[in-house]
């Protein structure tokens, strides 16, 4: 397995601090709302670790520690898009109402998140109101997952405590923007044509257009979250196919440490469910998700997960 090296913080921290200064300067009266940072990366590329909790590439506890320590002393909340998944009951209902669409038979794709919960969470934090941070239990219902009971959620911005100043919102599809119907059909048609070749490695061309169109339409609602971001970091891969190797390595490590984990076949099937979205929406991330320039940082990592190139968009 690749050696875990933190070579991303040296790029990310200065970018965040610069954006924070700009955010503060736009509110000279001191009545600024919290700074919202989006963080996206293909699974296993290291974005959650950078953010702070996963165990992948490097430690995003680094971000958390830096921002919460002197001289910054900024109270920081880390949110995962995983924590706003639909409840188990709602996910089951979604799957049953669309039984022929394999992309939404389990949690993961756009459309399987509770956007109303996410937007109300963002709004509450933006207004510095007392806020309960939702949590998701992936082990519930034999791994199908369910939202954790509300009494277990962390509460922030309570009376007598300093309010949250920085919100880091991380997840594999954070920042994705829906495509126009014509652009979606064009990408899908190209993938279907490519799938006729024996060396086709993608997954998009193996789905019906109606399957991906459903996800794309649901993704439009995610702009309600994306448009509230002040800055964005994208941890990209030279080849998105790396995600298969990275996930296989992670599960092998988990099996070695805990005695249980997905089989190699299970990992491939798991990643297959996400891969069409990478094929559809990665180009948009690479072009930049904001109209204004300078608010997005893109790090491109190689198969060894080390940074190869850096650009500000």
PESUL-V637175 format. One record per residue. SS is DSSP state (H for helix, E for strand, - for the rest). PHI is phi in radians with two decimals (none if undefined). BURIAL is b if it has 9 or more other ideal C-beta (glycine too) atoms within 8 Angstrom, else e. Layout:
# PESUL-V637175
{{SS:PHI:BURIAL} {SS:PHI:BURIAL}}
This chain:
# PESUL-V637175
{{-:none:e} {-:-1.06:e} {-:-1.18:e} {-:-1.39:e} {-:-2.24:e} {-:-1.61:b} {-:-1.98:e} {-:-1.79:b} {H:-1.04:b} {H:-1.08:e} {H:-1.61:b} {H:-1.31:b} {H:-1.06:b} {H:-1.04:e} {H:-1.09:b} {H:-1.12:b} {H:-1.12:b} {H:-1.10:e} {H:-1.16:b} {H:-1.11:b} {H:-1.05:e} {H:-1.13:e} {H:-1.11:b} {H:-1.20:e} {H:-1.19:e} {-:-1.43:e} {-:-2.29:b} {-:-1.11:e} {-:-1.43:e} {-:1.46:e} {-:-1.62:e} {-:-1.28:b} {-:-1.42:e} {-:-1.02:b} {E:-1.56:b} {E:-1.81:b} {E:-1.99:b} {E:-1.62:b} {E:-2.39:b} {E:-2.21:b} {E:-2.89:b} {-:-1.05:b} {-:-1.00:b} {-:1.59:b} {-:-1.40:b} {-:1.94:b} {H:-1.28:b} {H:-1.26:b} {H:-1.10:b} {H:-1.05:b} {H:-1.21:b} {-:2.71:b} {-:-2.04:b} {-:-1.07:e} {-:-2.27:e} {-:-2.23:b} {-:-1.61:b} {-:-2.57:b} {-:-1.76:b} {-:-1.41:b} {H:-1.00:b} {H:-1.03:b} {H:-1.07:b} {H:-1.08:b} {H:-1.12:e} {H:-1.12:b} {H:-1.24:b} {H:-1.59:b} {-:-1.81:e} {-:-1.00:e} {-:-1.55:e} {-:-1.54:b} {-:0.89:e} {-:-1.73:b} {-:-1.23:b} {E:-2.14:b} {E:-1.95:b} {E:-1.93:b} {E:-2.00:b} {E:-1.96:b} {H:-1.10:b} {H:-1.06:e} {H:-1.34:b} {H:-1.99:b} {E:-1.01:b} {-:-1.02:b} {-:-1.09:b} {H:-1.01:b} {H:-1.09:e} {H:-1.23:b} {H:-1.18:b} {H:-1.07:e} {H:-1.12:e} {H:-1.08:b} {H:-1.10:b} {H:-1.20:e} {H:-1.38:e} {-:-2.38:b} {-:-1.14:e} {-:-1.62:e} {-:-1.76:b} {H:-1.19:e} {H:-1.24:b} {H:-2.12:b} {-:-1.40:e} {-:-2.59:b} {-:-1.12:e} {-:2.46:e} {-:-1.23:b} {-:-0.90:b} {-:1.95:b} {-:-1.82:b} {E:-1.95:b} {-:-1.58:b} {H:-1.17:b} {H:-1.06:e} {H:-1.11:b} {H:-1.12:b} {H:-1.19:b} {H:-1.17:e} {H:-1.13:b} {H:-1.05:b} {H:-1.11:e} {H:-1.13:b} {H:-1.16:b} {H:-1.08:b} {-:-1.54:e} {-:1.02:b} {-:-1.50:e} {-:-0.97:b} {E:-2.41:b} {E:-1.62:e} {E:-1.59:b} {-:-1.14:b} {-:-2.39:b} {E:-2.19:b} {E:-1.79:b} {-:-1.26:e} {-:-1.52:e} {-:-1.13:e} {-:0.90:e} {-:0.95:e} {-:1.65:e} {-:-1.24:b} {-:1.56:b} {E:-2.85:b} {E:-1.14:b} {-:-1.18:b} {-:-1.00:e} {H:-1.01:e} {H:-1.05:e} {H:-1.56:e} {-:-1.26:b} {E:-1.30:e} {E:-1.90:b} {E:-2.12:b} {-:1.05:b} {-:-1.35:e} {-:-0.96:e} {-:1.54:e} {-:-2.05:e} {-:-1.24:e} {-:-1.46:b} {-:-1.16:b} {-:-1.82:b} {E:-2.31:b} {E:-2.07:b} {E:-1.79:b} {E:-1.94:b} {E:-2.06:b} {-:2.88:b} {-:-1.18:b} {-:-2.02:b} {-:-1.07:b} {-:1.61:b} {-:-1.05:b} {-:-2.05:b} {-:-1.12:b} {-:-1.60:b} {-:-1.16:e} {H:-1.03:e} {H:-1.20:e} {H:-1.17:e} {H:-1.08:b} {H:-1.13:b} {H:-1.12:e} {H:-1.10:b} {H:-1.13:b} {H:-1.07:e} {H:-1.10:e} {H:-1.20:b} {H:-1.08:b} {H:-1.11:e} {H:-1.14:b} {-:-1.17:b} {-:-1.30:e} {-:-1.51:e} {-:-1.23:e} {-:-1.74:e} {-:-1.17:b} {-:-1.93:e} {-:-1.42:b} {-:-2.21:b} {H:-1.00:b} {H:-1.21:b} {H:-1.72:e} {-:-1.93:b} {-:-1.28:e} {H:-1.03:b} {H:-1.10:e} {H:-1.13:b} {H:-1.31:b} {H:-1.15:b} {H:-1.09:b} {H:-1.10:b} {H:-1.06:b} {H:-1.16:e} {H:-1.14:b} {H:-1.11:b} {H:-1.00:e} {H:-1.19:e} {H:-1.27:b} {H:-1.05:b} {H:-1.07:b} {H:-1.58:b} {H:-1.05:b} {-:-1.23:e} {-:-1.61:e} {-:-1.35:b} {-:-1.61:e} {E:-2.71:b} {E:-2.62:b} {E:-2.09:b} {E:-2.04:b} {E:-1.65:b} {E:-1.66:b} {E:-2.10:b} {-:-1.00:b} {-:-2.51:e} {-:-1.14:b} {-:-1.11:e} {H:-1.00:b} {H:-1.01:b} {H:-1.12:b} {H:-1.13:b} {H:-1.09:b} {H:-1.20:b} {H:-1.09:b} {H:-1.13:b} {H:-1.08:b} {H:-1.21:b} {H:-1.10:b} {H:-1.14:b} {H:-1.15:b} {H:-1.11:b} {H:-1.19:e} {H:-1.49:e} {H:-1.96:e} {-:1.40:e} {-:-2.60:e} {-:2.77:e} {-:-1.15:e} {-:-1.24:e} {H:-1.04:e} {H:-1.14:e} {H:-1.16:b} {H:-1.12:b} {H:-1.08:b} {H:-1.11:e} {H:-1.09:b} {H:-1.16:b} {H:-0.97:e} {H:-1.20:b} {H:-1.64:b} {H:-1.06:b} {H:-0.99:b} {H:-1.19:b} {H:-1.07:b} {H:-1.14:b} {H:-1.44:b} {H:-1.99:b} {H:-1.12:b} {H:-1.04:e} {H:-1.12:b} {H:-1.09:b} {H:-1.17:b} {H:-1.41:e} {-:1.90:e} {-:-1.64:b} {-:-1.91:b} {-:-1.28:e} {-:-1.37:e} {-:-1.52:e} {-:1.67:e} {-:-1.75:b} {E:-2.25:b} {E:-2.00:b} {E:-2.08:b} {E:-1.91:b} {E:-1.87:b} {E:-1.93:b} {-:-1.54:b} {-:-1.10:e} {-:-1.43:e} {-:1.23:b} {-:-1.57:e} {E:-1.16:b} {E:-1.85:e} {E:-2.45:e} {E:-2.40:b} {E:-2.58:e} {E:-1.81:b} {-:-1.94:b}}
